[in-house]
């Protein structure tokens, strides 16, 4: 079994709401999950719409 950990932080400069943030993050998570067999969790900064 291979276990790894990766932390990615990015800024959404054109985003203006939590709804927009969730749309962008959900799209990225779905694309990565469909291509690779991985588990993904969004943790931290859940109330800040500029930082996913």
C-alpha distances in whole Angstrom, upper triangle without the diagonal:
4,6,10,13,17,20,23,26,29,33,35,38,40,38,41,39,36,36,36,33,31,32,31,28,27,28,25,22,23,23,20,18,20,19,15,13,13,14,17,20,23,24,27,30,31,34,35,36,36,32,29
4,7,10,13,17,19,23,26,30,32,35,37,36,38,37,34,34,34,31,29,30,28,25,25,26,23,20,21,21,18,17,19,17,14,12,11,13,15,18,21,22,25,28,28,32,33,33,33,29,26
4,7,10,14,17,20,23,27,29,32,34,33,36,34,31,32,31,28,27,28,26,23,23,24,21,19,20,20,17,16,19,18,14,12,10,11,13,15,18,18,21,25,25,29,29,30,30,26,23
4,7,10,13,17,20,24,26,29,31,30,33,32,29,30,29,26,25,26,24,21,21,22,19,17,19,19,15,15,18,17,13,12,10,11,12,13,16,16,19,22,23,27,27,27,27,23,21
4,7,10,14,17,20,23,26,28,27,30,28,26,27,26,23,22,24,22,18,19,20,17,15,18,18,15,15,18,17,14,14,11,10,10,11,13,13,16,18,20,23,23,24,23,20,17
4,7,10,13,17,19,23,25,24,27,26,23,25,24,20,20,21,19,16,17,18,15,14,17,16,13,14,18,17,14,14,11,11,10,11,12,12,14,16,18,21,21,21,20,17,15
4,7,10,14,16,20,22,21,24,23,21,22,21,18,18,20,17,14,16,18,14,13,17,17,14,16,19,18,16,17,14,13,10,10,10,10,11,13,15,18,17,18,17,13,11
4,7,10,13,16,19,18,21,20,18,20,19,15,16,17,14,12,14,15,12,12,16,15,13,15,18,18,16,18,15,14,11,11,10,11,12,12,14,17,16,16,14,11,9
4,7,10,13,16,15,18,18,16,18,17,13,14,16,13,11,15,16,13,13,17,17,15,18,21,20,20,21,18,17,13,13,10,11,10,10,12,15,13,13,11,7,7
4,7,9,12,12,15,16,15,17,14,11,13,15,11,10,14,14,12,14,17,17,16,19,21,21,21,22,20,19,15,15,12,13,13,11,13,15,12,11,9,6,7
4,6,9,9,12,13,13,15,13,10,13,14,11,11,15,15,14,16,19,19,18,21,23,23,24,25,23,22,18,17,14,15,14,11,13,14,10,9,6,5,7
4,6,5,9,10,11,12,9,8,11,12,9,10,14,14,13,15,18,18,18,21,23,23,24,26,24,23,19,18,15,16,15,13,13,14,10,8,5,6,8
4,6,8,11,13,14,11,10,14,14,12,14,17,17,16,19,21,21,22,25,26,26,27,30,27,26,23,22,19,20,18,15,16,16,12,10,7,9,11
4,7,10,12,13,9,10,13,13,11,14,17,16,16,19,21,21,22,25,26,27,28,30,28,27,24,23,20,21,20,17,17,17,14,10,8,11,13
4,6,8,9,6,7,10,10,9,12,14,14,15,17,19,20,21,23,25,26,27,29,27,25,22,21,17,19,18,15,14,13,11,7,6,10,11
4,7,8,7,8,11,12,12,14,16,17,18,20,22,23,24,26,28,29,30,32,29,28,24,22,19,20,19,15,14,13,10,7,8,11,12
4,5,5,6,9,10,11,13,14,16,17,18,20,22,23,24,26,28,29,30,28,26,22,20,17,18,17,13,12,10,9,6,8,11,11
4,5,5,6,9,10,10,12,14,15,16,18,20,21,22,24,26,27,27,25,22,19,17,13,14,14,11,9,7,7,5,8,10,9
4,5,5,6,9,10,10,12,14,15,16,19,20,21,22,25,26,27,24,22,19,17,15,16,16,14,11,11,11,8,11,13,11
4,5,5,6,9,10,11,13,14,16,17,19,20,21,23,25,26,24,22,19,18,15,17,17,15,13,12,11,8,10,11,11
4,5,5,6,8,10,11,12,14,16,17,18,20,22,23,24,21,20,16,15,12,14,13,11,10,10,9,6,7,8,7
4,6,5,6,8,10,10,12,14,15,16,18,20,21,22,19,17,14,13,10,13,13,12,9,11,11,9,11,11,8
4,6,5,6,9,10,11,12,14,15,17,19,20,21,20,18,15,15,13,16,17,15,13,14,14,11,13,13,11
4,6,5,6,9,10,11,13,14,16,17,18,20,18,18,14,14,12,15,16,15,13,15,14,11,11,11,9
4,5,5,6,9,10,11,12,14,16,16,18,15,14,11,10,8,12,13,12,11,13,13,11,11,10,7
4,5,5,6,9,10,10,12,14,15,16,15,13,10,11,10,13,15,15,13,15,16,14,15,14,10
4,6,5,6,9,10,11,13,14,16,15,15,12,13,13,16,18,18,16,18,18,16,16,15,12
4,6,5,6,9,10,11,12,14,13,13,10,12,11,15,17,17,16,19,18,16,16,14,11
4,6,5,6,9,10,11,12,10,9,7,9,9,13,16,16,15,18,18,17,17,15,12
4,6,5,6,9,10,11,11,10,9,11,12,16,19,20,18,21,21,19,20,18,15
4,6,5,6,9,11,11,12,11,14,15,18,21,21,20,23,23,21,21,19,16
4,5,5,6,8,8,9,9,12,13,17,19,21,20,23,23,21,21,19,16
4,6,5,6,6,7,8,11,13,17,20,21,20,24,24,23,23,21,17
4,6,7,9,11,11,15,17,20,23,25,23,27,27,25,25,24,20
4,7,9,12,13,16,18,21,24,26,25,28,28,26,26,24,21
4,6,9,11,14,17,20,23,25,24,28,28,27,27,24,21
4,7,10,14,17,19,23,25,24,28,28,28,28,25,22
4,6,10,13,16,19,22,21,25,25,25,25,22,19
4,7,10,13,16,19,18,22,23,23,23,20,17
4,7,10,13,15,15,18,19,19,20,17,13
4,6,10,12,11,15,16,17,18,15,11
4,7,9,8,12,12,13,14,11,8
4,7,7,11,12,13,14,11,9
4,5,8,9,12,12,9,8
4,5,5,8,9,6,6
4,6,8,10,8,7
4,6,9,9,9
4,6,6,7
4,6,7
4,7
4
